[in-house]
């Protein structure tokens, strides 16, 4: 199998897995109190889910594919990642599709980048996302700020992400 075709198939598989994970979160949130994990935070009655995919995966989509051009297209840098957030109203179990979302991403102890997270659909699930440089193999902090039209307060969640190749110092 050709490498480009493999990347496209892998990217499609990741999108489906992310969609299923979000759908599972929706189902768990409506039936039982799901455990808070590194990729799920509960803030003010809303579950916030985080997904991170290397931009090379998204870049592998063919041009007619909508993911090939989202957020202005995947950047060329090998250390760019597609950061995605999905928001679920725990009371109703419904996805939030009308939020204003921003994220600040940076390696711990170094400068961070703040960007607007753009709304998008992945596997019939509403998410918000953008590309962020994640250079280095250290620990990254992702601060998410959410403004909902129905809420006067701002929701905030902090996530931490380490590249799979990251090894903590001993």
N, C-alpha and C positions, 0 to 999 in steps of 0.2 A: 504494500500500500504506500502511496506517495506521502511524504511528510506533511504537505499542505492539507491534503484530504484528511489525514489523521488529526491535525489540529482543528479542522472544522468540525469533525465528528466529536472530538473531545470537548470542544466549546459548546456544542449542542447538548451533549450529555451533562456538562456542568450546569447549563441553564435549566435543564429539566430537573436535576438533583436539587438545585437551589429552589425552584418552584415547588417541588414536593416537600422540601424542608419547610418552606413557608406555609404550605397547605397543612402540613402536620402541626405546625405551631398554631394555626387557626383552630384546628380540631381540638388540640390539647387545651387551648385557652378557653374553649367553650365548655369543656366537660370536667376539667380538673385543674388544679393549680400546678402548672408545669414548673419544674425546677429552673431557677435562674442560672444561666450558663454564661460562659465567656462571650457567646454570640447572641445572647438574649438578655435584655434588661427590662425590668418593669418599672415604669415611672408614671405616677399619677393616674393609674388605671389604664395605661397603654403599654403593650408589649412592643419593644423595639428590637428588631432582628438585624444583624449585621452579616453581610456577605462580602468576601474579597476574592477577586479572581485576577491573575496576571493579565495585563493588557494584550499580551501576545495571543492569548486564547481568543479574545474578542476580535483582534486584528485579523485572525484567520478566516472570518466570515466573508463570503463572497459579496460583492458590491450590492446586488439587489436586496440582500438581507438587511433588515432595519438596524440590527446591532452594529453593522459595519460603519455607520455614520453617526450613531448617537453620541451626544456630548461633543460634537465636532470631529468625531472619528478617533480611533485608538491612536495614541501617540507612539512614536517610533522607539522611544527609550525602553530598554529591556527591564528597567526597574520601575516602570509605571504599572499601577494596579487599578482595576475597576472596583471602586468601593460602592457598595449598595446597602440601602436601608429599607426595611419594610416595617410599617407601623400598623398594629392591630388594636382596635378598641376592645379591651377585655370585657366590657359590659355587654356589648352587642355581638362581639366576635367578628365584626366586619373590618375590612382593611380601610385604612385612611387614605383617601385619594386627593385631598384638597389641602395638604399641609405645605408650609414653606419650610424647607429643610436646608440646613447648612452643616458642613463638617469641617473640622480642623484636624489635619493628619500630620504627624511628625514623629521622628525618632526621639525617644526619651533623651532629654538633655540638649537637643538640637532644635533649630528653627522648624516651625510648622507652616503648613499651607492651608488657608481657609478658602473653601469654594461652596457655591450654591449646588445643592444636589438636585438634579433635574428629574422630573417625573418620567417614568417609563414602565412598560409592561414586559414582564418576563413570565412565560408559561402561564398566561392569564392571571398573573398576580401583579398588583400595582406596587412598584418599588420606586425608590429615588436613588440616583447614582451620579457619579462623575469619576474622572480619572485623576489619580494623585501620584506624585513621585514618591516612591518608597525605596530610596537608595540606601544601601547598607543591609546588614543582616542582624541588626539589633532589634530591640523591642520598640514597637510603635504605639503611640497613643492616638486614638480616634475619638474626638469629642464631637457629639452630635447635638445640634440645637434644633428644636422643632417648634414651629408656631402653627397652632390650629385656629381656624376661624371661629370655632365654638368655644375656645378657651382663652381666658384673659392672661393666663400665665404661660411662660415658656417652659417646655419640657427639655431636660438635658440628660444625656447619658454619656458615660465614658467607657470605651472599650480598649482592650489591649490586644495587639497582634504581633506575633513573631513569625518570621519566615520559617518554613519547615526546616531549613538548613541551619537555623540559629541554635547555637549551643551556649548555654549560660556559662560564665566563667566560674571556676571552682575555687 
